[in-house]
Amino acid sequence: MDLGVSGVDFELSEAHRLLRDTVSDWAAREVGPIADEIDRSDEFPPELWRKMGDLGILGVTVDQAYGGAGFDLLAGVLTIEQIARHSGSVALSYGAHANLCVNNIFRNGTDDQRRRYLPALCRGEAVGALALTEPDAGSDAVGIQSTATRDGDDFVVNGTKMYITNGPVADTLVLYAKTDTTAGSRGITAFILESASPGFAVAKKLEKVGHRGSPTGMLSLQDVRVPAGNVLSGVGHGARVMMSGLDTERAFLAGESLGLAEAALEHTIRYAKQRHQFGQPIGRFQLVQGKIADMYVQVESARWLVYRTAVLSEQANRDGRQVSKESAAAIMYAAEVSTRVALDAIQVHGGYGYLLENPVQRILRDAKLLEIGAGTTEIRQLIIGRELLGIDAVRAD
């Protein structure tokens, strides 16, 4: 389906608006009422996967031939944005599934790999994840220590993965390991891994400050056999897959930060109209008006940076180009905005904003992670600064 945008200062197409509104209505109905309970219990309701599959959003960027919706990256951003307005936890798990795993397989997989794995992932019958980060390899992603040794028709994988979103519940994972420990970035290979494989284990489910209910874990791989037919994009090409995937990941996840910021602003406007002090709504006080105005300007600035970057990233993917500084800028700014706006929301709510029963504190806890995950703010600054100055950063060979 063509979901193109028109104009230099573009507006959403009719198809984009229809998707946005459909997901918004669904999330308000299915996610909003249980968002606080997901946070309190730190458990993701498994029935939501099938519901998202029925809605057609789990493979939003995947061709219809493989069970997807056939939309573009902007559509994915709009989808995660609308989910995040009601629950950052559901949005994060959705993003890890739909973008980090499903879109990765679609962009880099063979036709056989796509047909074997994508339909179930798109229907919500399987949960996807990406396994890259390790205990000693976070920002230095090329420094991973997991190994994959060729043994006949298989690779034998050993290592530990850390901070893996959806890791404790994933059925299918895109995993990175070194097939040549002496070749630097050229020695990294990407694989499609099934969690049912012998030797794969969830070593620990991690408890987080925010995004509670989006399961995160430490994964152990001990002599896990992965068929050679599950190599993504060729042996030794993992760094290239990784770097291009990080650009897309940042552009995609920026939509979650936008949705969180929108939610904080919406709660604050509503509260400023309802809360009375000195015989009138606090929204009549100029200081409150000024704070809300600043929140609005930041949200709208983030919106157009995030949307524009999604369009640029889609075009770059088609042309085989990278948009590293643009995607880094989008998520850096959107993540910082969501944290600032959530803090302002708590300030306007006063003591009530500091109570666990108020969703604005949950939004703040969720927002902060987006300044850390997918490359910290500091890493994003390095990417932008080095590209603007023409200084080589760590790149795929």
N, C-alpha and C positions, 0 to 999 in steps of 0.2 A: 504494500500500500504506500502511496506517495504521501509523505508527511512533511513536504518541503515548506520552507518559510519564504516569505516574499518581502522585498524591500530592504534597504540598507538598515534602517532602524525598524527591524521586522516586528510584525505582530504574529501571534500564533495563528496557524491555519485552522480551518474548521475542524479538520481531523484531530489536530492537537487539542483543541478546546474540548471536543467531545470526549477524548480519552481522559483529559484532566478532570472533567466534571464527573465522568463515570467512576473513576477511581476515588475521587473526593467523596461522592455519595456512598460508595461501598465502604470506604475506610471509616466514615462517620457512623455507619450502621454496624459494622462488624468489628472494628478495632477500637474506636473511641470508648465504648462502654466497658471494655475489659482492660484498657491500658494500665490503669492503676493496679489492678490485680496481677497483671503480668509483671509489673515492677516489684510488687510486694513478694510474690511467690518465687520470683526469679525463674519462672518456667515458661517456655514458649508453647502456646496451644498448638498441637500438631494438626488439628483440623483446619487451621488457617492456611496451611500449605495447599491442601486440596481446593479450598475456596479461592485462593489466588490463582491456582491452575485453571479452575473453571472460569475465572474472570479473564484469563488469557494474558496475564502480565508476567508470569514467571519466565517466559521466553520472549519478552517484549521486543528485543532487537534481533531475534532469530527468524530466518525465513520460514514461511508457512509450510514449506516442504518437509521441515524437520519438527513440526509441531508448534512453531512460534507464531508470533503476531505479525512479524514482518515490518515492524516500525523502526524508527531511527533512534539515535542516542538522545536527542531532545525529548522524545517520548518517554524514554527511560528516566530521564531527569524529572520530568513532570510527574511520573508515577511515584518515584521515591519521595518526592517533595510532598505529595498529597498524603502518603502514608505517614510521613514524619510529622505532619501537623497533628496527628493523633497519637503516635507512638514512635519514639526514636528506636526502641528495641526492635519492633517489627520491621521498621525501615532498614535497620542495619542488617538484619538477617536476610531480608529481601535483597538488599544490594549485594551481599556476599554471594548469594545464590545466583541471582539473575545476571549480574555483571562479572564478578570475579571468576565464577565457574562457568556458567552457561554461555555467556558471550565470548569467553576465552576459547571454549571448545568450538564454538561456531566460527570464530575468526581464524583459528589456527589449526583446526582439526581436518582430517580427511573426510571424504564423503562417508566412508564406512564408520569412522568414529562418530560423526554427527548422527548417523542413523541408529547407531547402537545406544547412544547415551542421551541425546537431546530430547526425544519424545517424552520419556518418563520424567525428566527434569522439568520440562515445560508443563506437563500435566499435574505436577505436584506429587507424583508418586515416589519421587526421590528428592533428597535434599542435597544441594551442592555447596562446596566450600573451596577455598584456595589455601594451600599450605606452602607458605614461603618463609615467614619469619621463624627464627630459631632463638634459643636462649642467648647466643652471642652474635646474632646477625639480625639486626633490625633495620636501622637506617643504612647500614652497610649490607645491603641485600646480596651483593655479589660475594660476600664473605661466608655464605652458607657452608656448613660442614657435612650435611647429609650426603651420602654417597650412593651411587647406583652402579653396580658392577655387572657386566654382561656375562650371562651364563646360558649358553645355548640360545633358545628362542625367548628367553626372559632376561630381565634386569633384576638383580637382587638389591633391594633398597634398605639402608640402615641409617638411622638418625632420629633426631627429636625436633618437633615443630612446636612453636610457642605462640600464644595469643591468636589462635585460629578461630575466627568467627564461624559458627555453625559446626566446628570441629567435633563436638561431642555427639552430634546427631546426623552428621553428613553421611550420605551413601556414596557419593561421587566427589572426588577431590582432584583439582589440578595441583600437582605437586612438583616442586623443583628440587633437584639433587645434582650433585657433581658426578659426571661420568668420566671426567679426567681431572684429577686434583692438581695437576701441574700446569693446566692451560688457562688459568684465570677465568675470565668471563666466558671464554670459548669452551670451557669444560662443563658448563651448566646445561642441563637438559630438562625439559618440561615433560611430565607424564600425566596420563589420566589414571587415577588410582581408585580402586573400589575398597571401601572400608571393611567389607566382609572378607578381605584377603587375610589369610593366616599370617600372624606376626604384627598386624596393625592393632593398636590399642589406644584408648583414651586414658592417658596416664593421670590426668587430673582435670576436673572441671573448675575453671577459675571464677572466683567471685569478684565482681567489679563494682565500682562506685556508681556508675551509670550504665545505661543500656542493659539493665537487669531484665532477664527474660530472653535476651539474645545470647544463646549458649556460646561460651568461649572456652577453649581448652588447650591443654598441652597434649600432644600426640606422640606416641612412641612407635617406631618402625624397626622391627627386628627381623632381618632376613625376609622381608616382604617381597614376594615375586610379582613382578609386573610384566605382562607380555610386551615384547618389542613392538607389537602392533599398537600399543598405547602411548608411544612416543608422540608428543605434539610438535609438529613443525621441524622434525629432524633432530638427530643426536648432535649436541653441541650448540644448538640454536636457542637454548632456553633463555639466555640473557636478552636476546632480541625480543622474544615473546614477553619477557618480564618487563622490559622498559616501555615497550609500546602499550602493554597492558596497564602499567602504572599511570600513563597519561590518561587513558580512558577511565580508569578507576577514579582518579581525582576529579575529572570532569563530571562523572556520574554521581559520586558521593557528595559533591558540592550541593546537589539537590536536596540531600537530607538536611544539611546545615540550614539551607534556605527554608525548608519546611518547619524546622524547629524554631527559627527566628520568627516566622509568620505566626506560629502558635503562641509564642510568648507575647507578641504584640496584640493578638486578638484577645487573649486573656486580660491583658492590661487595660485595653480600651473598655472591655465589658465591666471590669472591676471599677474603673474610674467613674463610670456612669452610675454604678450601684452604691458605692461606698460613700456615706455621708459623714462629714465632719464640719463643726461650726455651722450646722443648719443647712448645708448644701453639699451636692456631690463634689468629691475631691477633683473631678474633672474640670471644675470651674476655676481651680487655682492655676495661676499662670505657670508656676514651676512644674506642675504635673503636665500641663499642656506642652510646655517646652520639651520635657523629657520624652513624651509620647511622639512629638513631632520629630525629634532626633532619631528615635527608634524606627519610625516610618521611613525616613530618608535612607537610613542604613539598609533596611530590608529591601527597599526598591532598588537601591544601587547594586546590592548583591544579586538581586533577581536578574537584572539584565546582563551582568557580567557572567553569571552562571549559564543563562540561556544562550548567550552569544558563544560562549566557550563550547557548549555542547554542539552547536552547529559547526563551529570551526573544527572540532575534533572529528565529527562525522565526515567532513570533507577531507580532512587529512588522512583518515583511515582509508578512504577510497583512493587517494592519490599516493599512498605509501609514504606520507610525511609524518613528522612528529610535531606536536604542539605542547612541548614540555613546559615552557614558561607560561603559556596561556592557561593550561590546566592547573599548574601550581598556583598561579595567581587567583584563579577562581575559587579553589577550595581554601586557600589561605585566607582570603578576604571573607568568604562566606562563613567559614568556621569562626573567625574572630568576631564577626558581626553577631552570630548566633549566641556566643558566650556573653558579649556585651549587652545585647538586648535582653537576654535571660536575666542577667544581673540587674538591669534597670527594671525589669518586670517585678522582681522580688522587692526592689526598693519601693516601687509604687504601691505594692501590696502590703508593705510594712510587716508587722508581726505575723500577719496571716500568711504572707509569702514564705515565711520561714518554717511553716508547719508542713509535715509530711503529707497531710491530706490535701495540700494545694499542689496542683500539677506544675506550677511554674518552677518549683524546686527540682522536679524530675526533669524538666526541660533543661535546666542549667547543668545537671549532672550528665545528661546525655550529650549536651552541646560540647562540653569540654573535650570529649574523646576525639572529635573531628579535628582538633588542633594537634593531635598526636598520631592517630592512625593514618595510613596511606602516605606516610612521610610527615615528620613533624613540621611545625611552622618554620623552624630554623632550616631544615632541609629544603623546604619550598623557597625560602629566601635565597639559599645558595643556588638553586636551579635557575631562578629568575635572574639573579645578579650575574652569574657566570655566562648565561646565554646573552644577556644584554651587552656584556663586556667582551664577548667572544672568547671566553676562557673555557677550555675543555673540562667537562666534568666526567664522572664515571659513565662510560657509554658501552653499549653492546658492540662487540667487534664485527 
